[in-house]
Amino acid sequence: MKNRTRKTSFTKHLPMAAPDLTSAEWIAEAPSDCDRYDRCNVLPLANFGSVTFSRIATTGSSHPGTITDPAWSVSQLQLVPSGQGRSFFSRSDTSSAAGANAADVDAEGRSFQVAWTPNAGT
């Protein structure tokens, strides 16, 4: 993962005996607060502006391609607080309607943006 604004990067390699190569995900998610007993609550989503996922591609079942490759099917999700229509995250604080929306993938199938929105449920 690279933060091109701050010019920092992070890499983590994890060994895996038999990885599932049938799907790929690019994720922007709400933060959580966990206690010492591993009980977690999703926190209200802060205004992060937008994040761009770029130079994206995947290889599954020995077939490389971009997101728009006809060999793949795409599911675009909206991050919506609980009680605000179709909910993909929940939290105990329901005072905020903030969420996030993913924009369409660019023509080359290599980038898209996820943007914070103050009223995701509307």
C-alpha positions as CSV (number, residue, x, y, z in Angstrom):
1,M,0.0,0.0,0.0
2,K,1.4,3.4,-0.9
3,N,0.4,6.9,0.3
4,R,1.6,9.0,-2.6
5,T,0.7,12.2,-0.8
6,R,3.0,11.5,2.2
7,K,5.4,9.4,0.1
8,T,5.1,6.5,2.6
9,S,4.4,2.8,1.9
10,F,3.5,-0.3,3.9
11,T,4.0,-4.0,2.9
12,K,3.0,-7.1,4.8
13,H,3.5,-10.6,3.5
14,L,1.5,-13.4,5.1
15,P,2.1,-17.1,4.2
16,M,-1.0,-18.9,3.0
17,A,-1.2,-22.6,2.3
18,A,-4.2,-22.6,-0.2
19,P,-5.4,-19.1,-1.0
20,D,-8.8,-18.5,-2.6
21,L,-8.1,-16.9,-6.0
22,T,-11.7,-16.7,-7.1
23,S,-12.2,-13.1,-5.9
24,A,-10.4,-9.8,-5.3
25,E,-11.4,-6.8,-3.2
26,W,-10.3,-3.2,-2.9
27,I,-11.6,-1.9,0.5
28,A,-12.2,1.4,2.2
29,E,-13.9,0.8,5.5
30,A,-15.1,2.5,8.7
31,P,-12.7,2.3,11.7
32,S,-13.6,0.2,14.8
33,D,-12.9,0.6,18.5
34,C,-12.2,-2.7,20.3
35,D,-11.9,-3.4,24.0
36,R,-9.5,-5.8,25.7
37,Y,-12.1,-8.6,25.2
38,D,-12.2,-8.2,21.4
39,R,-15.7,-6.6,21.5
40,C,-15.7,-4.0,18.7
41,N,-17.9,-1.2,17.7
42,V,-17.7,0.5,14.3
43,L,-17.1,4.2,14.8
44,P,-18.7,7.0,12.8
45,L,-17.0,7.5,9.5
46,A,-14.9,10.7,9.5
47,N,-14.7,13.0,6.5
48,F,-11.7,11.4,4.7
49,G,-12.5,13.2,1.5
50,S,-11.8,10.6,-1.2
51,V,-9.3,7.9,-1.8
52,T,-8.2,6.7,-5.2
53,F,-7.5,3.1,-5.9
54,S,-5.2,3.1,-9.0
55,R,-3.1,0.7,-11.1
56,I,-5.5,-2.1,-10.1
57,A,-5.5,-5.5,-11.6
58,T,-5.8,-9.1,-10.5
59,T,-5.0,-12.6,-11.4
60,G,-7.5,-15.3,-10.6
61,S,-7.6,-18.9,-11.9
62,S,-4.5,-18.1,-13.9
63,H,-6.3,-15.3,-15.8
64,P,-4.8,-11.8,-15.4
65,G,-7.0,-8.7,-16.0
66,T,-8.3,-5.4,-14.9
67,I,-11.6,-4.9,-13.0
68,T,-13.5,-4.4,-16.3
69,D,-12.1,-7.6,-17.9
70,P,-15.2,-9.5,-19.2
71,A,-13.9,-12.6,-17.3
72,W,-14.8,-10.9,-14.0
73,S,-18.1,-9.9,-12.5
74,V,-18.2,-6.7,-10.4
75,S,-20.2,-5.8,-7.3
76,Q,-20.1,-2.2,-6.3
77,L,-21.1,-1.5,-2.7
78,Q,-22.1,1.6,-0.9
79,L,-20.9,2.1,2.8
80,V,-24.2,3.1,4.5
81,P,-24.8,3.4,8.3
82,S,-27.2,1.0,10.0
83,G,-30.8,2.1,9.7
84,Q,-30.1,4.0,6.5
85,G,-31.3,1.6,3.8
86,R,-29.1,-1.3,2.8
87,S,-26.5,-1.3,5.6
88,F,-23.0,-2.7,5.1
89,F,-21.8,-1.6,8.5
90,S,-23.4,-0.9,11.8
91,R,-22.5,1.0,15.0
92,S,-24.0,2.0,18.3
93,D,-23.8,5.7,17.5
94,T,-26.6,6.4,14.9
95,S,-26.3,10.2,15.1
96,S,-24.3,10.4,11.8
97,A,-25.6,9.5,8.4
98,A,-22.1,9.7,6.9
99,G,-20.9,6.9,4.6
100,A,-19.0,6.4,1.4
101,N,-19.7,5.9,-2.3
102,A,-17.6,4.2,-5.0
103,A,-17.4,5.9,-8.4
104,D,-17.3,4.0,-11.6
105,V,-14.1,2.4,-12.7
106,D,-12.2,4.4,-15.4
107,A,-12.3,3.4,-19.1
108,E,-9.0,1.4,-18.8
109,G,-10.4,-0.6,-15.8
110,R,-7.4,0.5,-13.6
111,S,-8.7,3.1,-11.1
112,F,-11.7,4.3,-9.2
113,Q,-12.4,6.6,-6.3
114,V,-14.3,6.1,-3.0
115,A,-15.6,9.4,-1.6
116,W,-17.0,10.3,1.8
117,T,-20.6,11.5,1.8
118,P,-22.4,13.2,4.7
119,N,-25.8,11.6,3.9
120,A,-25.2,8.1,2.6
121,G,-28.6,6.8,3.4
122,T,-30.4,9.3,1.2
